[in-house]
Amino acid sequence: VCAEAVALGQAITQGENGIDTIVAVRHPAPDEKSRDIVVVSPCGACRELISDYDREARVIVPGPNGPESVKIAELLPNKYSRERT
């Protein structure tokens, strides 16, 4: 289970009805030489989950100059919608 799904599930059970910003990080395995903790991009399923929960959410992702904040819609273009136009 991805960290984003766990965090959103916890937010829902705590009565939250939206999120401002979400981020996932990767911790190194015990045998890795690098001890750096790095920001990782959400997988496709988590992008869908975040968007379904709050279409205005921002996500911190790795960028060319370090972590940056983007709207979930930028990570999930042409998202399906139940609304009819």
Buried (B, 14 or more C-beta within 10 A) or exposed (E): EBBBBEBBEEBEEEEEEEBEEBBBEEEEEEEEEEEEEEBBBBEEEBBBBBBEBBBEBBBBBEEEEEEEEEEBBEBBEEEEEEEEE
